[in-house]
Amino acid sequence: MLRKERAQVFVDVTGRRKRMMTVAGAVVATFSIVYIAVIGASVVEASDTAGLSTRATMIKR
C-alpha cells in the first residue's frame, strides 16, 4: 500500500509571518499591562479620595 504525503498548504520560508505575529503579540501584551496598571492606579486613587477603606471594618452597635 502506497502512502501519500500531504502537501503543505502554506510555507513561509522567510519567517516574515512569525516575526509579524511576535511583534503583534508584544504590542498587545504591552498595551494590556499598561491598561491593567492604569485601572489599578485609578482604583487605588479612588479609594484614597473617596474615603473608602481597603481594610474590613466592624460596625459597633
Long-range contacts (C-beta under 8 A, 24 or more apart in sequence): none
